Amino acid sequence: MLPQAFRLKRSGLFQKTLASGKVLCQNPRFLVLGLKRVYESPTPTRFGFIVSRKISNRANVRNKVKRRLRELVRALIKTPWMEPLAPYIAVVVIARQGICDTSYGELHALLLQCLKRR
């Protein structure tokens, strides 16, 4: 499970990231938006996930996708791959069509590829 300190829960920050966040990377399976820090603060980068009904009408499928994405982020938090995300206070991952059919290994590779480009 993603630690509490890394979860994006405030709806205001979530909406602000969606409205004025910068596209950090995108691929056929997901889109990653980030909101830059206005001032230096010791808080870690927080992550939010959006899996809409366009992905699947079934809640258990959407929840499975969110669990996979959270696990990917949790596994990468302590690695050097997350250093490019340090200047961002909030990061939102938006799932796209076809993510349900993608294996965990493929998602892991896509996320690493995405972060390498940063």
Backbone as ProteinMPNN parsed JSONL, in Angstrom:
{"seq_chain_A": "MLPQAFRLKRSGLFQKTLASGKVLCQNPRFLVLGLKRVYESPTPTRFGFIVSRKISNRANVRNKVKRRLRELVRALIKTPWMEPLAPYIAVVVIARQGICDTSYGELHALLLQCLKRR", "coords_chain_A": {"N_chain_A": [[0.836, -1.17, 0.0], [0.449, 2.258, -0.667], [2.297, 4.579, 1.2], [0.877, 6.796, 3.66], [1.88, 9.437, 3.667], [2.509, 9.913, 1.045], [0.208, 10.058, -0.419], [-2.199, 11.689, -2.399], [-4.7, 13.502, -1.276], [-6.221, 15.778, -0.759], [-8.796, 17.465, -2.259], [-8.683, 19.967, -3.443], [-5.975, 20.397, -4.17], [-5.725, 18.297, -5.902], [-7.564, 19.008, -7.946], [-6.341, 21.38, -8.777], [-3.945, 20.424, -9.811], [-4.914, 18.963, -11.985], [-6.034, 21.049, -13.474], [-3.984, 22.994, -13.936], [-1.632, 21.624, -14.147], [1.487, 20.333, -15.414], [2.16, 18.328, -18.254], [3.923, 15.549, -17.646], [4.679, 13.099, -18.739], [3.509, 10.863, -21.29], [1.841, 8.005, -22.565], [0.464, 5.219, -24.421], [-0.981, 3.936, -22.367], [-1.188, 5.418, -19.954], [-1.343, 8.783, -18.575], [0.674, 11.278, -17.187], [0.52, 13.89, -14.957], [1.935, 16.817, -13.461], [2.323, 19.077, -10.708], [4.151, 21.881, -10.092], [6.248, 22.842, -7.318], [5.67, 25.752, -5.416], [7.092, 26.948, -3.433], [9.946, 25.995, -1.468], [9.569, 23.062, 0.295], [9.471, 20.596, 2.908], [7.77, 18.464, 2.473], [6.907, 15.337, 0.961], [6.571, 14.349, -2.526], [3.277, 13.992, -3.613], [0.934, 11.524, -4.696], [-1.737, 10.914, -6.943], [-4.471, 9.08, -8.391], [-6.371, 8.441, -11.3], [-8.962, 6.614, -12.563], [-11.229, 6.216, -14.844], [-14.722, 5.586, -15.703], [-14.666, 5.053, -18.356], [-12.646, 3.316, -18.749], [-13.501, 0.902, -17.56], [-16.73, -0.355, -16.788], [-17.044, -1.76, -14.524], [-16.487, -1.71, -11.106], [-14.656, -3.258, -9.665], [-12.674, -3.837, -11.526], [-11.67, -1.295, -12.135], [-10.668, -0.631, -9.593], [-8.681, -2.565, -9.342], [-6.854, -1.709, -11.281], [-6.106, 0.743, -10.15], [-4.892, -0.19, -7.789], [-2.695, -1.552, -8.86], [-1.283, 0.596, -10.058], [-0.724, 2.147, -7.777], [0.945, 0.385, -6.404], [3.106, 0.236, -8.161], [4.108, 2.857, -7.939], [4.689, 2.88, -5.188], [6.74, 0.998, -5.059], [8.693, 2.33, -6.461], [9.28, 4.613, -5.023], [11.507, 4.83, -3.247], [13.648, 4.63, -4.945], [16.239, 5.818, -7.224], [14.913, 6.609, -9.505], [12.768, 8.214, -8.933], [13.71, 10.706, -8.346], [13.596, 12.75, -10.414], [11.016, 13.659, -10.028], [10.988, 15.161, -7.756], [10.821, 18.082, -7.72], [8.098, 18.479, -7.879], [4.995, 18.99, -6.287], [2.635, 17.62, -6.413], [1.488, 14.774, -8.154], [-0.419, 13.379, -10.695], [-1.752, 10.457, -11.968], [-3.312, 9.421, -14.809], [-5.336, 6.966, -16.014], [-5.562, 5.274, -19.163], [-7.413, 3.979, -22.012], [-7.196, 0.46, -22.446], [-5.445, -0.15, -20.432], [-6.27, -2.057, -18.66], [-5.766, -4.495, -19.857], [-3.065, -4.663, -19.815], [-0.098, -6.058, -18.57], [1.387, -6.282, -15.259], [4.171, -6.164, -15.345], [4.629, -4.926, -17.832], [3.447, -2.416, -17.338], [5.171, -1.512, -15.355], [7.573, -1.292, -16.807], [6.788, 0.683, -18.669], [6.341, 2.877, -16.96], [8.918, 3.271, -15.878], [10.306, 3.892, -18.237], [9.035, 6.231, -18.864], [9.81, 7.878, -16.707], [12.562, 7.945, -17.088], [12.844, 9.617, -19.221], [12.39, 12.093, -18.142]], "CA_chain_A": [[0.0, 0.0, 0.0], [1.186, 3.516, -0.737], [2.295, 5.224, 2.504], [-0.025, 7.928, 3.848], [2.552, 10.701, 3.342], [2.648, 10.052, -0.401], [-1.113, 10.038, -1.05], [-2.83, 12.963, -2.717], [-6.075, 13.343, -0.8], [-6.951, 17.048, -0.775], [-9.415, 17.645, -3.573], [-8.239, 21.239, -4.013], [-4.684, 20.177, -4.819], [-6.014, 17.375, -7.0], [-8.173, 19.802, -9.018], [-5.342, 22.341, -9.256], [-3.02, 19.65, -10.639], [-5.597, 18.659, -13.239], [-6.292, 22.274, -14.227], [-2.797, 23.742, -14.357], [-0.441, 20.776, -14.086], [2.269, 20.133, -16.627], [2.225, 16.933, -18.69], [5.278, 15.044, -17.439], [4.882, 12.099, -19.779], [2.293, 10.181, -21.71], [1.995, 6.847, -23.427], [-0.883, 4.706, -24.706], [-1.634, 3.357, -21.205], [-1.482, 6.413, -18.928], [-0.869, 10.154, -18.697], [1.167, 11.732, -15.886], [0.526, 15.342, -14.792], [2.616, 17.238, -12.243], [2.184, 20.464, -10.284], [5.424, 22.321, -9.513], [6.245, 23.481, -6.0], [5.807, 27.204, -5.467], [8.15, 27.237, -2.481], [10.639, 24.804, -0.986], [8.965, 22.494, 1.491], [9.99, 19.25, 3.184], [6.784, 17.422, 2.208], [7.228, 14.537, -0.226], [5.652, 14.415, -3.661], [2.074, 13.192, -3.38], [0.448, 10.893, -5.915], [-3.161, 10.617, -7.076], [-4.738, 8.209, -9.53], [-7.716, 8.552, -11.869], [-9.36, 5.537, -13.464], [-12.624, 6.568, -15.103], [-15.61, 4.536, -16.181], [-14.321, 4.743, -19.74], [-11.747, 2.165, -18.675], [-14.38, -0.239, -17.336], [-17.909, -0.046, -15.991], [-16.98, -2.557, -13.31], [-15.676, -1.079, -10.072], [-13.538, -4.11, -9.261], [-11.62, -3.696, -12.537], [-11.056, 0.02, -11.911], [-9.897, -0.711, -8.353], [-7.496, -3.368, -9.618], [-5.93, -0.839, -11.999], [-5.568, 1.694, -9.166], [-3.974, -0.92, -6.901], [-1.459, -1.789, -9.608], [-0.563, 1.866, -10.197], [-0.202, 2.505, -6.451], [2.056, -0.517, -6.092], [4.237, 0.68, -8.981], [4.663, 4.07, -7.329], [5.248, 2.512, -3.89], [7.999, 0.305, -5.303], [9.681, 3.262, -7.023], [9.478, 5.791, -4.163], [12.85, 4.858, -2.654], [14.673, 4.439, -5.962], [16.685, 7.063, -7.869], [14.035, 6.973, -10.619], [11.786, 9.196, -8.498], [14.351, 12.008, -8.153], [13.092, 13.795, -11.314], [9.709, 14.14, -9.583], [11.159, 15.916, -6.514], [10.326, 19.465, -7.767], [6.636, 18.515, -7.984], [4.285, 18.765, -5.027], [1.558, 16.662, -6.669], [1.543, 14.066, -9.427], [-1.651, 12.64, -10.936], [-1.651, 9.47, -13.045], [-4.63, 9.201, -15.396], [-5.338, 5.738, -16.81], [-6.155, 5.352, -20.491], [-7.983, 2.737, -22.535], [-6.251, -0.629, -22.668], [-4.592, -0.398, -19.273], [-6.767, -3.286, -18.014], [-5.171, -5.643, -20.535], [-1.623, -4.566, -19.703], [0.419, -6.783, -17.414], [2.104, -5.476, -14.266], [5.533, -5.967, -15.85], [4.588, -3.916, -18.893], [3.199, -1.117, -16.698], [6.42, -1.145, -14.677], [8.506, -0.858, -17.851], [6.308, 1.959, -19.218], [6.571, 3.932, -15.977], [10.364, 3.528, -15.844], [10.639, 4.573, -19.488], [8.478, 7.577, -18.722], [10.634, 8.624, -15.76], [13.896, 8.119, -17.656], [12.8, 10.768, -20.139], [12.308, 13.344, -17.376]], "C_chain_A": [[0.892, 1.25, 0.0], [1.136, 4.207, 0.619], [1.459, 6.51, 2.524], [0.603, 9.258, 3.394], [2.642, 10.954, 1.845], [1.315, 10.069, -1.135], [-1.644, 11.447, -1.251], [-4.302, 12.841, -2.363], [-6.874, 14.639, -0.859], [-7.5, 17.305, -2.171], [-8.98, 18.955, -4.23], [-6.926, 21.093, -4.766], [-4.83, 19.242, -6.018], [-6.559, 18.153, -8.197], [-7.179, 20.791, -9.616], [-4.329, 21.646, -10.166], [-3.645, 19.334, -11.985], [-5.752, 19.905, -14.111], [-5.012, 22.917, -14.764], [-1.515, 22.926, -14.284], [0.21, 20.608, -15.444], [2.267, 18.648, -16.976], [3.677, 16.481, -18.565], [5.624, 13.973, -18.464], [3.547, 11.461, -20.13], [2.666, 9.017, -22.612], [0.602, 6.276, -23.656], [-1.642, 4.19, -23.487], [-1.971, 4.356, -20.1], [-0.848, 7.759, -19.253], [-0.457, 10.601, -17.302], [1.244, 13.258, -15.889], [1.217, 15.691, -13.487], [2.423, 18.717, -11.984], [3.458, 20.865, -9.558], [5.223, 22.953, -8.152], [6.441, 24.981, -6.166], [6.946, 27.636, -4.546], [8.76, 25.925, -2.01], [9.975, 24.299, 0.286], [9.462, 21.063, 1.674], [8.993, 18.126, 2.867], [7.147, 16.639, 0.95], [6.213, 14.777, -1.345], [4.472, 13.482, -3.394], [1.511, 12.717, -4.714], [-1.046, 10.629, -5.837], [-3.379, 9.83, -8.353], [-6.18, 8.378, -9.977], [-7.917, 7.394, -12.834], [-10.857, 5.717, -13.682], [-13.439, 5.366, -15.567], [-15.378, 4.211, -17.647], [-13.4, 3.521, -19.797], [-12.564, 0.885, -18.515], [-15.575, 0.213, -16.514], [-17.884, -0.762, -14.65], [-16.004, -1.947, -12.308], [-14.483, -1.941, -9.686], [-12.386, -4.041, -10.26], [-10.901, -2.358, -12.351], [-10.193, 0.01, -10.653], [-8.617, -1.522, -8.537], [-6.434, -2.532, -10.328], [-5.295, 0.155, -11.027], [-4.577, 1.017, -8.22], [-2.65, -1.188, -7.59], [-0.631, -0.51, -9.722], [0.033, 2.305, -8.859], [1.009, 1.647, -6.087], [3.293, -0.142, -6.903], [4.909, 1.889, -8.355], [5.317, 3.738, -5.996], [6.619, 1.851, -4.057], [9.089, 1.261, -5.783], [10.005, 4.45, -6.124], [10.915, 5.911, -3.673], [13.975, 4.723, -3.668], [15.087, 5.781, -6.573], [15.798, 7.501, -9.024], [13.051, 8.06, -10.223], [12.395, 10.583, -8.293], [13.877, 13.074, -9.138], [11.745, 14.366, -10.894], [9.798, 14.984, -8.316], [10.659, 17.365, -6.596], [8.802, 19.581, -7.829], [5.991, 18.196, -6.639], [3.188, 17.725, -5.199], [1.727, 16.069, -8.066], [0.258, 13.251, -9.549], [-1.436, 11.734, -12.143], [-3.066, 9.168, -13.527], [-4.543, 7.993, -16.316], [-6.042, 5.973, -18.144], [-6.68, 3.986, -20.916], [-6.888, 1.696, -22.739], [-5.369, -0.946, -21.482], [-5.005, -1.675, -18.548], [-6.083, -4.52, -18.582], [-3.65, -5.679, -20.424], [-1.153, -5.277, -18.44], [1.174, -5.831, -16.489], [3.522, -5.177, -14.75], [5.6, -4.908, -16.936], [4.37, -2.526, -18.312], [4.457, -0.607, -16.008], [7.431, -0.603, -15.687], [8.087, 0.49, -18.444], [6.56, 3.114, -18.258], [8.057, 4.279, -15.881], [10.812, 4.292, -17.087], [10.198, 6.029, -19.43], [9.383, 8.436, -17.829], [12.045, 8.852, -16.272], [13.959, 9.342, -18.555], [12.789, 12.098, -19.401], [13.658, 13.87, -17.132]], "O_chain_A": [[1.962, 1.263, 0.609], [0.047, 4.411, 1.155], [1.357, 7.213, 1.519], [-0.076, 10.098, 2.804], [2.832, 12.094, 1.421], [1.297, 10.092, -2.366], [-1.542, 12.293, -0.362], [-5.063, 12.165, -3.056], [-8.097, 14.595, -0.997], [-6.748, 17.355, -3.144], [-8.918, 19.035, -5.457], [-6.783, 21.607, -5.876], [-4.135, 19.392, -7.023], [-6.086, 17.987, -9.321], [-7.176, 21.015, -10.827], [-3.904, 22.213, -11.173], [-2.979, 19.426, -13.016], [-5.619, 19.835, -15.333], [-4.966, 23.337, -15.921], [-0.422, 23.487, -14.353], [-0.437, 20.726, -16.484], [2.363, 17.802, -16.087], [4.552, 16.965, -19.283], [6.735, 13.947, -18.993], [2.588, 11.519, -19.36], [3.671, 9.048, -23.322], [-0.365, 6.816, -23.119], [-2.858, 4.019, -23.569], [-2.948, 4.159, -19.378], [0.054, 7.861, -20.084], [-1.167, 10.33, -16.334], [1.941, 13.85, -16.713], [1.106, 14.952, -12.509], [2.365, 19.518, -12.917], [3.812, 20.274, -8.538], [4.172, 23.524, -7.863], [7.272, 25.426, -6.957], [7.674, 28.581, -4.851], [8.147, 24.866, -2.144], [9.84, 25.048, 1.253], [9.829, 20.399, 0.705], [9.342, 16.951, 2.982], [7.64, 17.216, -0.019], [5.139, 15.337, -1.123], [4.652, 12.33, -2.999], [1.599, 13.414, -5.726], [-1.561, 10.183, -4.811], [-2.576, 9.899, -9.284], [-7.095, 8.449, -9.157], [-7.158, 7.214, -13.786], [-11.66, 5.404, -12.803], [-12.906, 4.279, -15.791], [-15.853, 3.183, -18.129], [-13.39, 2.787, -20.786], [-12.354, -0.091, -19.235], [-15.444, 1.07, -15.64], [-18.63, -0.402, -13.739], [-14.841, -1.7, -12.628], [-13.407, -1.413, -9.408], [-11.228, -4.176, -9.866], [-9.673, -2.295, -12.405], [-9.103, 0.581, -10.647], [-7.585, -1.198, -7.949], [-5.249, -2.633, -10.012], [-4.086, 0.384, -11.073], [-3.54, 1.592, -7.891], [-1.592, -1.066, -6.971], [0.581, -0.53, -9.508], [1.168, 2.781, -8.812], [1.982, 2.147, -5.522], [4.41, -0.195, -6.388], [6.135, 1.942, -8.251], [6.392, 4.257, -5.695], [7.542, 2.116, -3.287], [10.272, 1.028, -5.54], [10.916, 5.22, -6.431], [11.479, 7.005, -3.69], [15.145, 4.703, -3.286], [14.362, 6.769, -6.45], [15.905, 8.637, -9.485], [12.542, 8.766, -11.093], [11.657, 11.546, -8.085], [13.76, 14.232, -8.738], [11.363, 15.443, -11.353], [8.775, 15.479, -7.843], [10.106, 17.85, -5.609], [8.276, 20.694, -7.831], [6.388, 17.258, -5.947], [2.843, 17.023, -4.249], [2.064, 16.767, -9.022], [-0.114, 12.524, -8.629], [-0.995, 12.182, -13.202], [-3.913, 8.719, -12.755], [-3.775, 7.988, -17.278], [-6.984, 6.759, -18.24], [-6.425, 2.974, -20.263], [-5.779, 2.027, -23.16], [-4.614, -1.917, -21.519], [-4.177, -2.308, -17.893], [-5.848, -5.488, -17.858], [-3.017, -6.626, -20.89], [-1.741, -5.116, -17.371], [1.548, -4.726, -16.881], [4.015, -4.062, -14.581], [6.519, -4.089, -16.959], [5.018, -1.566, -18.729], [4.77, 0.582, -16.069], [8.068, 0.423, -15.447], [8.935, 1.345, -18.694], [6.947, 4.203, -18.681], [8.414, 5.455, -15.811], [11.604, 5.23, -16.995], [10.9, 6.931, -19.888], [9.682, 9.583, -18.161], [12.668, 9.855, -15.926], [14.985, 10.015, -18.642], [13.145, 13.126, -19.978], [13.809, 14.917, -16.503]]}, "name": "protein", "num_of_chains": 1, "seq": "MLPQAFRLKRSGLFQKTLASGKVLCQNPRFLVLGLKRVYESPTPTRFGFIVSRKISNRANVRNKVKRRLRELVRALIKTPWMEPLAPYIAVVVIARQGICDTSYGELHALLLQCLKRR"}
